[in-house]
Amino acid sequence: MKIYGIKTCDTCRKARKALPEAEFVDVREDGLPAETLQNFWNSLGEPLLNKRSTTWKTLSEEARSGDPLALISANPTLMKRPVIEANGQLYLGWTAAVQAKLLGTGA
């Protein structure tokens, strides 16, 4: 199991605490291979781009209309997080539904 996120993100911290056995990849520090990011986009689509982030709000309209994968590569904080890879499945965020799937708790 892998958790992709940013170590200073509160939501990522909660996921890491609940899933201590998972490997953590800090996308800001370690980067994210283009192939991995493309796989995330193919599986998760538009919700991967966090349009509620402070970084998104500071971008110009021209920048916002650019390639979303290039935007996320250049600004890792634009990736909604965490992205959790478990048993060949990708999960986005740390919602009650994701927790139920990964922790076996009722949602």
Summary of the structure (lengths in Angstrom):
residues: 107
radius of gyration: 13.7
end to end distance: 20.9
largest distance: 43.2
contacts: 287
relative contact order: 0.22
helix: 47%
strand: 17%
